[in-house]
Each structure stands twice: as C-alpha cells, then as structure tokens.
C-alpha cells in the first residue's frame, strides 16, 4: 500500500511539475475581445482576437479556447508572435478546433497569456461568449 501511494505521489509531482508555468509577480491583466460573427459551426478557423494592455516586453501570445460547459474538451489554440498591434488574426492557429454544436448553446472562453522572451507569463486575460 505504501509503495502504491508513493508511486501515485511521485507521478502527481511529476505531472504538476511539468504542468506549471512561470508567472511574473507583476503580471498584468489583459483586455481580450473577440466575436463569433462570420464563424460558422464546426469551423476550424479561429476568430480574430484583440488584446489590449499587454506589456512592451511581450514577445508572444499564448491562446487557448475552453468550452465552459465541457471544460475537458480540448479546443486547442497556440502561440503566435506579438507584432505590437495586439491583433491576433482570424485563422492564426493550426491546432484549433472550433465549436461544433447541435441544438444547444455553449459558453466559450478564450484565455490569452502574454509571454516574455523567456516564456514567463507577464500578462493574462480572458473573454467569454456564447456560441452560437
């Protein structure tokens, strides 16, 4: 029993250690805006996302889509270089799976993180909307 508990504890520590990310103590809150307008059901083209309030040191944006109603569903996202405009263009992510619903409405949340050159999170924000 002790060996099994120790093995589970070690596996958990490894998982948590791999899943953690470095967040700067002075990380800011980002403004995030998007619209589903023009995005069809079951489309794998992400909507354009506007990010505001990001620090000058932002090298990349990390983006993830979460279905608030079914958070275990992986809708993907990705990382995109910051061009300074705060605009993430529509269709920017290869690993994106858009909402595909039949007869129901779900709430979806885009989570955006601003990353510095070392990959440290220096800002984070989100926006949630219903689809369709």
DATAVEN-V974175 format. One record per residue. N is the residue number from 0. RES is the residue in one letter. PSI is psi in radians with two decimals (* if undefined). OMEGA is omega in degrees with one decimal (none if undefined). D_CENTER is the distance of its C-alpha to the mean C-alpha in Angstrom with 1 decimal. Layout:
N/RES/PSI/OMEGA/D_CENTER ; N/RES/PSI/OMEGA/D_CENTER
This chain:
0/X/-0.75/-180.0/38.8 ; 1/X/-0.71/-179.7/38.1 ; 2/X/-0.72/179.6/37.0 ; 3/X/-0.75/179.2/34.6 ; 4/X/-0.71/179.0/33.1 ; 5/X/-0.71/179.0/32.9 ; 6/X/-0.73/178.5/31.2 ; 7/X/-0.75/179.3/28.5 ; 8/X/-0.76/178.4/28.0 ; 9/X/-0.75/178.7/27.8 ; 10/X/-0.72/178.7/25.2 ; 11/X/-0.76/179.0/23.1 ; 12/X/-0.72/177.4/23.5 ; 13/X/-0.79/-179.8/22.5 ; 14/X/-0.85/-178.6/19.3 ; 15/X/-0.69/178.2/18.3 ; 16/X/-0.67/179.6/19.4 ; 17/X/-0.49/-173.8/17.2 ; 18/X/-0.17/-177.2/14.1 ; 19/X/2.72/176.6/14.5 ; 20/X/2.70/-179.9/13.2 ; 21/X/2.19/178.6/15.4 ; 22/X/2.21/178.8/14.7 ; 23/X/2.46/179.8/17.4 ; 24/X/-0.39/179.8/19.8 ; 25/X/0.45/179.5/19.8 ; 26/X/2.44/-177.0/16.1 ; 27/X/2.89/174.5/15.9 ; 28/X/2.20/-179.4/14.1 ; 29/X/2.60/168.3/12.6 ; 30/X/2.34/-178.5/13.6 ; 31/X/2.25/177.9/11.2 ; 32/X/2.48/173.3/13.1 ; 33/X/2.93/178.1/13.1 ; 34/X/2.49/175.5/15.7 ; 35/X/-0.07/-177.7/16.3 ; 36/X/2.22/-179.7/19.8 ; 37/X/-0.09/178.6/20.9 ; 38/X/2.11/-177.6/18.2 ; 39/X/2.75/176.2/20.3 ; 40/X/2.38/177.8/19.8 ; 41/X/0.34/176.9/18.7 ; 42/X/2.45/176.0/17.7 ; 43/X/0.40/176.0/15.4 ; 44/X/2.04/-179.3/15.1 ; 45/X/2.62/176.1/12.0 ; 46/X/2.82/172.9/13.2 ; 47/X/2.52/-179.0/13.7 ; 48/X/2.29/177.4/11.4 ; 49/X/2.21/179.8/13.5 ; 50/X/2.26/178.5/12.5 ; 51/X/2.76/176.1/15.5 ; 52/X/0.33/-178.6/16.8 ; 53/X/2.54/-180.0/15.2 ; 54/X/2.67/178.4/17.7 ; 55/X/-0.48/-178.4/20.1 ; 56/X/0.06/-178.1/19.1 ; 57/X/2.04/177.7/15.6 ; 58/X/-0.68/-177.7/15.9 ; 59/X/2.76/169.4/12.4 ; 60/X/2.31/173.2/9.0 ; 61/X/2.24/-174.3/6.0 ; 62/X/2.42/177.3/3.4 ; 63/X/2.43/175.8/2.1 ; 64/X/2.27/-180.0/5.2 ; 65/X/2.29/170.8/7.3 ; 66/X/1.92/-176.2/11.1 ; 67/X/-0.55/-179.8/12.5 ; 68/X/-0.50/179.9/15.8 ; 69/X/1.31/-173.5/15.0 ; 70/X/-0.26/178.7/12.1 ; 71/X/-0.23/178.0/13.5 ; 72/X/2.14/-179.2/12.9 ; 73/X/1.89/177.9/10.4 ; 74/X/-0.03/174.5/9.3 ; 75/X/-2.67/-174.5/7.6 ; 76/X/-2.38/178.2/6.2 ; 77/X/-2.96/179.7/7.5 ; 78/X/2.38/-177.3/8.9 ; 79/X/2.45/178.6/11.4 ; 80/X/2.54/176.1/14.4 ; 81/X/2.09/177.8/15.0 ; 82/X/0.07/178.5/18.2 ; 83/X/-0.24/-177.5/19.0 ; 84/X/-0.39/-175.2/18.7 ; 85/X/0.06/179.0/15.2 ; 86/X/2.20/172.8/15.0 ; 87/X/2.00/-172.4/12.5 ; 88/X/2.70/174.4/14.9 ; 89/X/2.39/178.0/14.9 ; 90/X/0.33/-174.2/14.7 ; 91/X/-0.27/-171.6/13.0 ; 92/X/2.29/176.1/11.3 ; 93/X/-0.59/-176.7/13.7 ; 94/X/0.95/-178.3/11.6 ; 95/X/2.33/176.6/10.5 ; 96/X/1.91/-176.5/12.4 ; 97/X/2.97/177.8/13.0 ; 98/X/2.38/178.9/14.6 ; 99/X/1.55/-172.3/18.1 ; 100/X/2.57/174.7/20.1 ; 101/X/1.93/173.9/23.9 ; 102/X/0.28/178.6/25.6 ; 103/X/2.91/176.7/23.0 ; 104/X/2.34/176.2/20.4 ; 105/X/2.79/174.3/17.0 ; 106/X/2.32/-178.4/14.5 ; 107/X/2.45/-177.9/11.0 ; 108/X/2.16/169.9/8.2 ; 109/X/2.18/175.9/5.6 ; 110/X/2.16/-178.4/3.8 ; 111/X/2.32/176.6/5.0 ; 112/X/2.36/173.8/7.0 ; 113/X/2.24/-177.8/10.5 ; 114/X/2.44/175.7/12.2 ; 115/X/-3.00/-176.1/15.9 ; 116/X/-0.52/179.4/18.2 ; 117/X/-0.02/-178.5/18.2 ; 118/X/0.15/177.3/14.4 ; 119/X/2.40/177.1/14.7 ; 120/X/2.06/179.6/12.1 ; 121/X/0.01/176.1/14.3 ; 122/X/2.61/179.0/12.3 ; 123/X/2.48/176.5/9.4 ; 124/X/2.99/179.6/9.2 ; 125/X/2.82/174.3/8.2 ; 126/X/2.47/-177.3/10.3 ; 127/X/2.34/177.0/11.7 ; 128/X/2.77/175.5/14.3 ; 129/X/2.58/173.8/16.6 ; 130/X/2.43/-12.8/17.0 ; 131/X/*/none/19.7
